Amino acid sequence: MWLLVNLIRRSGAKKPLIGMLLSAILFIVGIASIPSPPTEPSSSAVIPVENEVTPEEPESEPVSSEVTTPVQQQKPLVDREESKRVFSEIRAAYKANELAAEDKYKGKTYTLVGVLNGITDSGLNKLAGTITATIEIKDGNTVCYIFCSFNESYREDLKKYSVGDEIIFKGECSSWGSWTKCELIKE
């Protein structure tokens, strides 16, 4: 790098050009030094989500000519209050002590509910083959914006959402505001 700086100085380049070049080099080195995620699945704490509600079938029930089947209301697949509580807990832990919070939450999977604020696949997302959604989640009276990275396989499903729509996802916590390996949850 020092050799590159000396070559630029000898060529008579302006100081702003040198600063920009050094910034670009440091950025590339920083990106290259980010560790890749582990290939083995880690143990993760997932908010319990009921996938199906299946009533138990009786062994033998007499057939009746009257139809008196009560209408059962199906519970939602995602507990929105639990989602708010978990997000608030994670955010508070990161605000109190980021190192301790990373030990407890980083790399673990959680299901969250928020409102879509924006979605893009431009810039570095194109290089990484990901789509980033900006999602708004309220933590008490504070509106928080988090970044959720979805892989390309969710492109068609994500096209169905518009800004302002509720979105439910399961993702791996990188920090309270950054989520990776996100998957859409449909109710």
Phi, psi and omega in degrees: 000319180299321178298318179296318179297316179296322177296319180293320180296318180294329181282356177081022180291153180285154181301320179300324179294320178296315179299317180295317180296316179297320178298317180296318180295316179296323178297314181296317178297320179297316179297318182293335183271358178289125182291145178282153181293154180296147181276337178273142178295136178265162176291134183227146177263114182250137174297129183299131178235125178279121182279324182216150171246110181238116179290148177288140179268135177289152182297309176209126182233134180295142180281131182243150179280342179272140176256110181231045181279117178288147178279120179264132175277129180278135178290145176296151181292331183238130177276104185297323179294320177295321178299315178298316181298315181295315180299316180299319179296315181296313181298316180297320180295318179293324179292324183286317182195101185299322181296314179293321180295322179297321177299324185274321190246328186299133178087356179262154186258135180223155176255127182231158178236134178207193180241130181295128180251335179181162181208138182208156172231019184271175177067225181295339177299321179300316180295322183275348182070034181236167176237130180252127175251134172265123185237136180263127176230132179272133175240094187067238178266002182261131175267123182249143176247125181240156180250127183239126182260119178251146176279169187302335182295344180266004184307306184296320178294320181291334178295341182280348181265150174235159176304132181100347179283146173290140179226135180243130181217158173244128182212165179268129182287123171258327172194177183298334183254005183222124184231135182240171178051042184283147178229139177284142175246127180252138176257000000 
